[in-house]
Amino acid sequence: MTSADDLGLPLLSEGKVRRLYRLPDQTGRLLMVATDRISAYDHILSPDIPDKGKVLTGISLWWFDQLSDVVENHLVSTDVPDAVAGRAMIVEELDMFPVECVVRGYLTGSGLAEYQKSRSVCGIKLPEGLKDGSRLPQPIFTPATKAEYGEHDENIDFETLTGIVGAEAADRLRRLSLAIYVRAEQIARERGIVLADTKVEFGRRPDGTVVLGDEVLTPDSSRFWDARDWHPGGKNPSFDKQFVRDWLTFASGWDPRSGEEPPELPANVVTATRNRYLEAWSMLTGIADPLSGEHAGQDARAGRTVDDVASGAEPQSVPEPAPGHVSGPAAVPEEASEPVVASEQEPASIIEEPSAAPAQPDRIGAMARVVVDVMPKPEILDPQGKAITGALGRLGHDGLTVRQGKRFEITGEDVADRLDEIRAIAEGMLANTVIESYDVRVED
């Protein structure tokens, strides 16, 4: 791994895995380098995991693209020095919030330990009878303090978070974190991965805009389980560093409470960990060998969702991509690209929309209909609308701004008298109220 002296840049800070360098010729820009180091139990372990820094960087770049319409991020460029190519990116220098924003869709880890004591996590009450690996009724936002190296992160409730960052910022962090998880959980499920939980970090630009920073949705910051093997109450094989934690806990003979340094990782653990990280990258992106960029379409397991596993359904076949096909966002069905939530506070589990009924054009014109218009909230990026606005300007239509939304037409018996029911449908199925607003009206 290249050292600070080798790069010839001033080292701003160094964490367990990442190094931040100042770029003297680029004001407000930093070089963020992901090393191959791996940590567990607040210790940096030895030896490194080969190519781990490239995996973390590659996965983060892929997710930044997937989430670009949900939240802005700090990425500026991947035009980095050759010595750190593939494992580094140029990012904005942000005023980072001193907290970690954790979202849990499944119960495990420290959340499980807290639940077993109090039937709650970070002050959020949960139902009785949940097990290790149980899917929660809806994702929950469980922030934590950001500890210094050698110290432990501490789960906190929303009230404590508000005291640290202020009420407005706390609400913004919760909304964005939940929106990120809902979108990512659905994308991962389409690819045969259970996103059990994840940690994201945010910062502010000088103008106050809240921006996604650090890495996002990697095996270091998330728990990824194989959907084929997921079952509550049992051991869920993972594509993250839980494999290393398990070796340290159950096979190494080392006691994390001993105060002694952990033992060196054996070669087979290093190799298996590297393979797990690479498999997560491959399953998410549909690239057979992400380090070389070789595309091979999605593995058949991508058709096997968490719901399929829970019901015992057999995997769906996934057709081979057509020539020239590039896996990635286009591999996700269009209806999966919009998260569905139950309220502005916390998204519910993803709800599959029912198939549309056959069109009946001869009747629609003769009866009242209810129209639901769904639009992105003003603070949410709208890349489609922005692209159209730019195209209009190039065609000479100056002074026009486009925001792209969705229109739903609902017809049926006494539909005009069922507006409260339709508002509930819009709230629960048609709009993601974390990032979208909706309007319900009757049309003749």
C-alpha positions in Angstrom: 0.0 0.0 0.0 1.3 3.4 -1.0 2.4 5.5 2.0 1.8 9.2 2.6 5.5 9.9 1.7 5.2 8.0 -1.6 2.2 10.2 -2.7 3.9 13.4 -1.7 0.7 14.8 -0.4 -0.1 16.2 3.1 -1.9 13.5 5.2 -5.0 15.1 6.7 -6.3 12.1 8.7 -6.1 8.4 8.9 -8.7 5.9 10.1 -8.8 2.2 10.5 -9.2 1.7 6.7 -9.1 5.1 5.0 -6.6 7.9 4.6 -7.5 11.4 3.6 -4.9 13.6 1.9 -5.1 17.3 1.1 -4.8 18.4 -2.6 -2.8 21.6 -2.5 -3.8 22.5 -6.0 -7.5 21.8 -5.5 -9.3 24.0 -2.9 -12.0 22.2 -1.0 -11.0 18.8 -2.5 -9.5 15.7 -0.7 -8.0 12.5 -1.9 -9.7 9.6 -0.1 -7.7 6.3 -0.3 -9.1 2.9 0.8 -6.3 0.7 2.1 -6.5 -3.1 2.2 -6.6 -3.1 6.0 -9.4 -4.9 7.9 -10.5 -4.2 11.5 -12.6 -6.0 14.0 -13.3 -5.5 17.7 -11.6 -2.0 17.4 -8.3 -3.6 16.3 -6.6 -3.3 12.9 -5.8 -6.9 12.0 -2.8 -8.4 10.2 -2.2 -9.2 7.4 -4.2 -7.0 4.9 -6.9 -8.5 2.7 -5.5 -8.2 -0.9 -7.6 -5.9 -3.2 -10.0 -5.0 -0.4 -9.5 -1.2 -0.9 -10.4 -1.6 -4.6 -13.5 -3.6 -3.7 -14.7 -0.9 -1.2 -14.0 1.9 -3.7 -15.7 0.0 -6.6 -18.8 -0.8 -4.7 -19.1 2.7 -3.3 -18.8 4.2 -6.8 -21.5 1.8 -8.0 -23.9 2.7 -5.2 -23.3 6.4 -5.6 -24.7 6.0 -9.1 -27.7 4.0 -7.9 -28.6 6.5 -5.3 -27.9 9.7 -7.3 -31.6 10.6 -7.4 -32.0 10.0 -3.6 -29.2 12.1 -2.2 -26.1 14.0 -3.4 -22.7 12.6 -2.6 -19.2 13.9 -2.1 -17.6 12.2 -5.2 -15.8 14.7 -7.5 -13.6 12.5 -9.7 -11.8 9.2 -10.0 -8.8 10.9 -11.8 -6.3 10.0 -9.0 -2.6 9.3 -8.9 -1.5 6.1 -10.6 -0.2 4.7 -7.3 -3.7 4.5 -5.9 -5.7 4.0 -9.0 -8.8 1.9 -8.4 -8.7 2.4 -4.6 -9.1 6.2 -4.4 -11.4 9.0 -5.3 -11.3 12.8 -5.2 -14.1 14.0 -2.9 -15.5 17.3 -1.5 -14.2 18.4 1.8 -17.3 18.4 4.1 -18.1 19.4 7.6 -18.9 15.8 8.7 -21.6 15.1 11.3 -20.1 13.4 14.4 -22.5 10.5 14.2 -23.0 7.3 12.3 -26.4 6.8 10.7 -27.4 3.2 11.0 -30.5 1.6 9.5 -31.6 -1.9 10.4 -34.0 -3.9 8.3 -33.2 -7.2 10.1 -32.4 -7.9 13.7 -28.8 -9.0 14.5 -25.5 -7.9 16.1 -25.7 -5.2 18.7 -29.4 -4.5 17.8 -30.2 -8.1 18.7 -28.3 -7.9 22.0 -30.2 -4.7 23.0 -33.6 -6.3 21.9 -33.0 -9.3 24.1 -32.6 -7.1 27.1 -35.4 -4.5 26.5 -37.4 -5.6 23.4 -36.3 -2.3 21.8 -33.4 -0.9 19.8 -32.3 2.7 20.4 -35.6 3.4 22.1 -37.7 1.9 19.3 -40.1 -0.7 20.6 -40.1 -4.0 18.6 -42.6 -6.9 18.6 -42.1 -10.0 20.7 -40.7 -13.2 19.3 -38.0 -11.8 17.0 -34.9 -14.0 16.5 -31.4 -13.4 15.2 -31.9 -12.6 11.5 -35.6 -11.8 11.8 -36.9 -9.3 9.2 -38.2 -6.2 11.0 -41.8 -5.0 10.3 -40.2 -1.9 8.9 -36.6 -0.5 8.7 -35.5 1.4 11.8 -33.1 4.3 12.2 -30.6 3.6 15.0 -27.8 6.2 15.1 -24.5 5.8 16.9 -21.7 7.9 18.2 -18.6 8.0 16.1 -15.8 6.7 18.4 -12.1 7.4 18.1 -9.8 4.5 17.2 -9.7 2.0 20.0 -13.0 3.2 21.5 -16.4 1.6 21.0 -19.3 3.2 19.0 -22.3 3.7 21.2 -25.9 3.3 20.0 -28.0 6.3 20.8 -31.7 7.2 20.6 -33.2 9.9 18.4 -33.5 12.4 21.2 -29.7 12.1 21.9 -29.0 12.6 18.2 -31.1 15.7 18.3 -29.1 17.0 21.2 -25.8 16.5 19.2 -26.8 17.8 15.7 -30.0 19.8 16.3 -33.6 18.9 15.5 -33.6 19.9 11.9 -30.4 18.1 11.0 -31.5 15.0 13.0 -34.7 14.8 11.0 -32.9 15.3 7.7 -30.3 12.5 8.6 -33.1 10.1 9.5 -35.1 10.7 6.3 -32.1 10.4 4.1 -30.7 7.3 5.8 -34.1 5.5 5.6 -34.5 6.5 1.9 -31.0 5.1 1.1 -31.7 1.9 2.9 -35.1 1.3 1.3 -33.7 1.9 -2.2 -30.6 -0.2 -1.6 -32.5 -3.1 0.2 -34.7 -3.5 -2.8 -31.9 -3.4 -5.3 -29.9 -5.9 -3.3 -32.9 -8.3 -3.0 -33.3 -8.3 -6.8 -29.7 -9.6 -6.9 -30.1 -12.3 -4.3 -28.5 -10.4 -1.4 -30.1 -9.6 2.0 -29.1 -6.1 3.2 -29.5 -6.7 6.9 -28.3 -3.3 8.0 -25.9 -0.5 6.9 -24.1 2.5 8.2 -23.8 5.8 6.3 -22.2 9.1 7.1 -23.1 12.6 6.1 -21.5 16.0 5.9 -22.5 19.6 5.1 -21.2 21.7 2.3 -20.5 25.4 3.0 -24.0 26.3 1.8 -25.6 23.9 4.3 -26.5 21.1 1.8 -26.4 17.7 3.5 -24.3 15.3 1.4 -23.6 11.6 1.6 -19.9 11.1 2.4 -17.3 8.4 3.2 -18.1 5.0 1.7 -21.5 3.6 1.1 -23.1 0.1 1.3 -19.8 -1.9 1.3 -19.1 -5.1 3.1 -17.2 -3.0 5.7 -20.2 -0.8 6.5 -23.1 -3.2 5.8 -24.2 -6.8 6.6 -24.8 -8.7 3.3 -26.3 -12.2 3.6 -26.9 -14.7 0.8 -30.7 -14.8 0.2 -30.4 -18.6 -0.6 -29.4 -19.3 3.0 -31.2 -16.6 5.0 -33.5 -17.9 7.7 -34.3 -16.3 11.1 -32.9 -18.0 14.1 -30.1 -19.7 12.2 -26.6 -18.8 11.0 -26.7 -16.5 8.0 -23.6 -16.8 5.9 -22.3 -13.3 5.0 -20.4 -11.5 2.3 -18.8 -9.1 4.8 -16.2 -9.1 7.6 -18.5 -11.1 9.9 -16.5 -14.1 8.7 -13.4 -12.5 10.3 -15.2 -11.7 13.5 -16.5 -15.3 13.7 -12.9 -16.7 13.3 -11.6 -14.4 16.0 -14.5 -15.2 18.3 -14.8 -19.0 17.9 -11.7 -20.4 16.3 -8.7 -18.2 17.2 -8.6 -18.7 20.9 -8.3 -14.9 21.4 -10.5 -13.1 23.9 -11.4 -9.6 22.8 -11.7 -8.6 26.5 -8.2 -9.7 27.3 -6.5 -6.4 26.4 -4.0 -8.4 24.2 -3.5 -7.8 20.5 -5.5 -10.2 18.2 -3.6 -13.0 16.5 -2.6 -12.9 12.8 -5.2 -14.0 10.4 -4.3 -17.4 8.8 -3.9 -17.5 5.0 -7.2 -19.5 4.5 -9.2 -16.8 6.4 -7.5 -14.0 4.3 -8.3 -15.8 1.1 -11.9 -16.6 2.1 -12.5 -13.0 3.2 -11.2 -11.6 -0.1 -13.4 -14.0 -2.0 -16.5 -13.0 0.0 -15.9 -9.3 -0.7 -15.4 -9.9 -4.4 -18.5 -12.1 -4.6 -20.6 -9.3 -3.0 -19.2 -6.9 -5.6 -19.9 -9.3 -8.5 -23.5 -10.2 -7.3 -24.4 -6.5 -6.9 -23.1 -5.3 -10.3 -23.5 -8.4 -12.4 -19.8 -8.3 -13.3 -18.1 -11.7 -13.2 -14.7 -10.4 -12.4 -15.0 -6.8 -11.1 -11.3 -6.3 -10.8 -11.0 -6.8 -14.6 -14.4 -5.4 -15.5 -15.5 -8.6 -17.3 -19.3 -8.6 -17.6 -21.2 -11.8 -17.5 -24.8 -10.8 -16.5 -26.4 -11.7 -13.2 -26.0 -15.0 -11.6 -29.2 -17.1 -11.4 -29.3 -16.5 -7.7 -30.2 -12.9 -8.5 -33.7 -14.1 -9.3 -34.0 -15.6 -5.8 -35.3 -12.9 -3.4 -35.6 -12.9 0.3 -39.3 -13.5 -0.1 -38.6 -16.5 -2.3 -36.4 -18.0 0.3 -38.9 -17.4 3.1 -41.7 -19.2 1.0 -39.4 -22.0 -0.2 -39.9 -21.0 -3.9 -37.4 -22.1 -6.4 -35.0 -19.6 -8.0 -36.3 -17.8 -11.1 -34.2 -18.2 -14.2 -32.4 -15.1 -15.3 -31.8 -14.9 -19.1 -28.4 -14.3 -20.5 -27.8 -10.6 -21.4 -28.1 -9.6 -25.0 -24.9 -8.7 -26.8 -23.8 -5.2 -25.7 -25.8 -5.4 -22.5 -24.2 -3.7 -19.5 -25.4 -5.0 -16.1 -26.2 -2.6 -13.4 -29.1 -0.2 -12.9 -30.8 -1.4 -16.0 -30.9 -5.0 -14.6 -33.3 -3.9 -11.9 -37.0 -4.0 -13.0 -38.3 -0.5 -13.4 -40.8 -0.8 -10.6 -38.0 -1.7 -8.2 -36.2 1.6 -8.7 -38.7 3.5 -6.5 -38.8 2.6 -2.8 -42.1 2.3 -1.1 -42.7 3.6 2.4 -45.5 3.7 4.9 -44.9 7.1 6.5 -42.6 10.0 6.6 -41.0 8.6 9.7 -39.9 5.1 8.8 -40.3 3.2 5.5 -42.1 -0.1 5.6 -40.9 -3.3 4.0 -41.0 -3.2 0.3 -44.5 -3.9 -1.0 -44.8 -5.4 -4.4 -47.3 -3.5 -6.6 -50.1 -5.7 -8.0 -50.1 -6.3 -11.7 -52.2 -3.8 -13.7 -55.6 -4.9 -14.7 -56.4 -5.1 -18.4 -57.2 -1.6 -19.8 -60.9 -0.8 -20.4 -60.8 2.3 -22.5 -64.5 2.2 -23.3 -65.4 2.6 -19.6 -62.7 4.9 -18.4 -64.0 7.8 -20.4 -67.5 7.3 -19.0 -66.8 7.3 -15.3 -65.1 9.5 -12.7 -61.4 8.8 -12.0 -59.1 9.7 -9.2 -55.7 10.9 -10.2 -52.6 10.7 -7.9 -49.7 12.9 -8.9 -46.4 12.0 -7.3 -43.5 14.4 -7.4 -40.0 14.4 -5.9 -39.7 16.8 -3.0 -38.0 20.1 -3.7 -34.8 19.2 -1.8 -34.5 15.8 -3.7 -32.4 15.6 -6.9 -34.3 15.0 -10.1 -31.8 13.9 -12.7 -34.4 13.1 -15.4 -36.0 16.5 -15.0 -32.6 18.2 -15.0 -31.6 16.4 -18.2 -34.9 17.5 -19.9 -34.4 21.1 -18.7 -30.9 21.1 -20.2 -32.1 19.7 -23.5 -34.9 22.4 -23.7 -32.3 25.1 -23.2 -30.1 23.7 -26.0 -33.1 23.7 -28.3 -33.7 27.4 -27.6 -36.5 27.0 -25.0 -34.9 29.2 -22.3 -36.3 30.0 -18.9 -38.1 26.7 -18.4 -37.5 24.2 -15.6 -38.8 20.6 -15.6 -39.5 18.3 -12.7 -40.4 14.8 -13.6 -43.1 12.9 -11.6 -45.6 10.1 -11.9 -49.3 10.1 -12.6 -51.6 7.3 -11.5 -55.3 7.0 -12.6 -57.6 5.0 -10.4 -61.1 4.0 -11.5 -63.7 1.8 -9.9 -67.0 1.6 -8.0 -67.8 4.9 -6.2 -64.1 5.9 -6.6 -64.9 9.6 -6.1 -66.3 8.8 -2.6 -63.2 6.8 -1.6 -60.6 9.5 -1.4 -59.5 8.7 2.1 -58.9 5.1 1.0 -57.0 6.2 -2.0 -54.8 8.6 0.0 -53.9 5.7 2.2 -53.0 3.7 -1.0 -50.9 6.7 -2.2 -49.1 6.9 1.2 -48.4 3.2 1.4 -47.8 2.1 -2.2 -47.6 4.9 -4.8 -45.3 7.4 -3.2 -42.1 7.2 -1.2 -43.0 9.9 1.3 -39.4 10.2 2.5 -38.4 11.7 -0.9 -41.8 12.3 -2.7 -45.0 14.3 -2.2 -48.3 13.4 -3.7 -51.7 15.0 -4.6 -55.0 13.2 -4.9 -57.8 14.7 -7.0 -61.0 13.7 -8.9 -61.3 14.0 -12.6 -64.5 13.6 -14.6 
